[in-house]
């Protein structure tokens, strides 16, 4: 299903709405397996975030703009009904900003392995973007060619396979293309790794329940981040998933599904 806004797919036919927001270089379909479990009791909305997947490109990225786009996509499908919002990494920041700016839209919030802070890192993302942009798409004969061409710049097989999910082939020249807006992501990576504190000045804390999920082997959430999280989200509860790194829901899907379903089932 699509509309002039963000590209979306839905699952489930009854129950309250649960909306999933993916991270950088992801797509809504990255949540498919998790959403199949959730859709047994809920209606599920999977969104391609701005500049990603099949969603339209714009001329820049900001968390406030992205959050408002996601809010509009939710309103187009859920109407005035508050939703449970689940966001990972970049999608977690989008979800947090949405909850702060549109608290009436969000019944509960699950933030996965990211904090409401600006991160100093991002060097690996710079390398990924540059490697993807440097790939000569016109000379590719197959996806395995692309895999080989990226191997030196992205030696991790799992990460490389994740990035190559964004490579699409069409019958028209040049044949291969990247779905994410790599030019904007490259230029605005500082905004993506950052946090829009100034734009949120004066915004009231989000009053609803918040589950803050951390991967045990990830360094995206530290003890130093707790104060910032509590300032914006006073009803936050932190939970660590053992054996998981940054991609908690894909590395430990059964554990994450259990945690999420329990959170969705609790009363406000």
C-alpha positions in Angstrom: 0.0 0.0 0.0 1.3 3.5 -0.8 0.1 7.1 -1.0 1.8 10.4 -1.8 3.5 10.2 1.6 5.6 7.5 3.1 5.4 4.0 1.7 3.5 1.6 4.0 2.4 -2.0 4.3 -0.2 -3.3 6.8 -0.8 -6.6 8.6 -3.5 -7.8 10.9 -7.2 -7.0 10.9 -8.2 -6.2 14.4 -6.9 -4.8 17.7 -5.0 -1.6 18.4 -2.4 -0.2 16.0 1.3 -0.9 16.3 3.6 1.2 14.1 7.3 0.2 13.4 10.1 2.6 12.4 13.3 1.2 11.0 16.9 2.4 11.3 19.4 4.0 8.9 19.7 2.1 5.6 16.7 -0.1 6.6 13.2 -0.6 5.2 9.8 -1.2 6.7 10.1 -4.9 5.6 13.0 -5.4 8.0 10.3 -5.6 10.7 8.2 -8.2 8.8 9.0 -11.3 11.0 8.4 -9.4 14.2 5.2 -7.8 12.8 3.8 -11.3 11.9 3.9 -12.1 15.6 2.4 -8.8 16.7 -0.3 -8.9 14.0 -1.9 -11.9 15.7 -3.4 -9.4 18.2 -2.9 -6.0 16.6 -3.1 -4.1 13.4 0.4 -3.4 12.2 1.8 -0.6 10.1 5.3 -0.9 8.6 6.7 2.3 7.2 9.6 3.1 5.0 11.2 6.1 6.7 11.9 9.4 4.8 14.8 9.0 2.3 14.5 5.2 2.5 12.9 2.3 0.7 10.0 3.2 -1.5 9.2 6.4 0.3 9.7 9.6 -1.7 12.9 11.6 -1.5 13.1 15.2 -0.2 15.9 17.7 -0.3 17.0 17.2 3.2 16.7 15.3 6.5 15.7 16.5 9.9 14.1 14.6 12.8 11.3 17.1 13.2 10.5 16.8 9.5 10.7 13.0 9.5 8.6 12.7 12.7 5.9 14.9 11.1 5.9 12.8 7.9 5.5 9.6 10.0 2.7 11.3 12.0 0.9 12.1 8.8 1.3 8.5 7.5 -0.2 7.2 10.8 -3.1 9.7 10.7 -3.9 8.5 7.1 -4.5 5.0 8.3 -5.3 5.1 12.0 -7.3 8.3 12.1 -7.4 9.8 15.6 -6.7 6.5 17.3 -3.5 6.6 19.4 -0.9 4.0 18.4 1.9 2.0 19.9 5.1 3.2 18.3 8.2 1.1 18.0 11.4 2.5 16.7 15.0 1.2 16.3 18.1 3.4 16.1 17.3 6.3 13.6 13.7 5.1 13.7 13.8 5.3 17.5 14.8 8.9 17.4 12.0 9.6 14.9 9.6 7.9 17.2 10.8 9.8 20.2 10.4 13.2 18.4 7.0 12.2 17.2 5.9 11.3 20.7 7.2 14.6 22.1 5.6 16.7 19.3 2.4 14.7 19.0 1.7 13.0 22.4 -2.0 12.5 21.6 -1.0 10.3 18.7 1.1 7.9 20.8 -0.4 5.6 23.4 2.9 4.0 24.2 6.5 4.1 23.0 9.2 1.4 22.6 12.6 2.8 21.8 15.2 0.2 20.7 18.9 0.7 21.3 19.2 4.4 20.9 19.1 7.5 23.2 17.9 11.0 22.8 21.4 12.4 22.4 23.8 13.4 19.7 26.4 10.6 19.0 30.0 11.5 18.3 30.5 8.3 16.2 29.2 7.7 12.7 32.5 7.2 11.0 31.4 3.7 9.9 28.3 5.2 8.3 30.4 7.7 6.4 32.4 4.8 5.0 29.2 2.9 4.1 27.7 5.8 2.3 30.8 6.6 0.4 31.3 3.0 -0.6 27.7 2.7 -1.8 27.9 6.0 -3.7 31.2 4.9 -5.2 29.8 1.7 -6.7 29.7 1.9 -10.5 26.1 0.7 -11.0 26.3 0.8 -14.8 29.0 -1.9 -14.7 27.2 -4.3 -12.5 26.0 -7.6 -14.0 24.7 -9.2 -10.9 24.2 -8.6 -7.2 27.2 -10.8 -6.5 29.3 -8.2 -8.4 28.0 -5.6 -6.0 28.8 -7.8 -3.0 32.4 -8.3 -4.3 32.8 -4.6 -5.0 31.8 -3.6 -1.5 33.7 -6.3 0.3 36.9 -4.2 1.0 35.0 -1.2 2.3 32.4 -3.2 4.2 34.2 -6.4 5.3 31.4 -7.6 7.7 29.3 -10.0 5.7 26.1 -9.3 7.8 26.4 -5.5 7.4 27.2 -5.8 3.7 24.2 -8.0 3.1 22.0 -5.5 5.0 23.2 -2.6 2.8 22.7 -4.6 -0.4 19.1 -5.1 0.5 18.8 -1.5 -0.7 20.0 -2.3 -4.2 17.3 -2.7 -6.8 17.3 -3.7 -10.4 14.9 -2.4 -13.1 14.6 -3.2 -16.8 15.4 0.4 -17.8 18.9 1.8 -17.9 21.1 2.0 -15.8 19.4 -1.1 -14.4 20.7 -1.0 -10.9 19.8 1.8 -8.4 20.0 2.5 -4.7 16.6 3.0 -2.9 17.9 5.3 -0.1 18.7 8.9 -1.0 22.4 8.5 -0.5 23.2 12.1 -1.4 21.0 13.5 1.3 22.1 10.8 3.9 25.7 11.6 3.1 25.3 15.4 3.4 23.0 15.3 6.5 24.6 12.4 8.4 25.4 14.8 11.2 21.7 15.5 11.6 21.0 11.7 11.6 23.5 10.9 14.2 22.5 14.1 16.1 19.5 15.0 18.2 17.2 18.1 17.6 17.4 19.5 21.1 16.9 23.1 20.1 13.8 22.3 18.1 12.4 20.6 21.1 13.0 23.4 23.5 9.9 24.0 25.5 8.2 20.8 24.5 6.6 19.0 27.4 7.9 15.6 28.4 5.9 12.7 26.9 3.5 11.5 29.6 2.9 7.9 28.3 4.6 4.6 29.1 8.0 4.1 27.5 10.0 0.9 27.1 13.7 1.5 26.5 15.3 -1.7 25.1 19.1 -2.1 25.0 21.2 -4.8 23.4 23.6 -6.3 26.0 26.6 -6.1 23.6 25.7 -2.6 22.2 27.2 0.7 23.3 24.4 2.9 21.9 22.8 3.1 25.4 25.0 3.9 28.4 24.4 4.9 32.0 25.2 8.5 31.0 22.2 8.5 28.7 19.7 7.8 31.5 19.3 11.4 32.6 18.4 12.7 29.1 15.9 9.8 28.6 14.2 10.5 31.9 14.0 14.2 31.2 12.0 13.6 28.0 10.3 10.4 29.1 9.7 10.3 32.9 7.7 7.0 32.7 10.6 5.1 31.0 11.5 1.6 31.9 14.9 0.2 30.7 15.4 -3.4 29.8 18.5 -5.2 28.4 18.2 -8.1 26.0 21.0 -10.6 26.7 23.1 -11.8 23.8 22.0 -8.9 21.5 24.0 -6.2 19.9 22.6 -3.1 18.2 20.1 -4.9 16.0 18.2 -6.4 19.0 15.1 -7.5 17.2 17.0 -9.4 14.5 19.7 -10.8 16.7 17.4 -12.0 19.5 13.9 -12.1 17.8 12.2 -14.4 20.3 13.4 -12.5 23.3 12.5 -9.2 21.8 9.0 -10.4 20.7 8.3 -11.6 24.2 9.4 -8.2 25.7 7.4 -6.2 23.2 4.2 -8.3 23.5 4.3 -8.0 27.3 4.7 -4.2 26.9 1.8 -3.9 24.5 -0.4 -5.9 26.8 0.1 -3.7 29.9 -2.4 -1.1 30.8 -1.5 2.6 30.7 
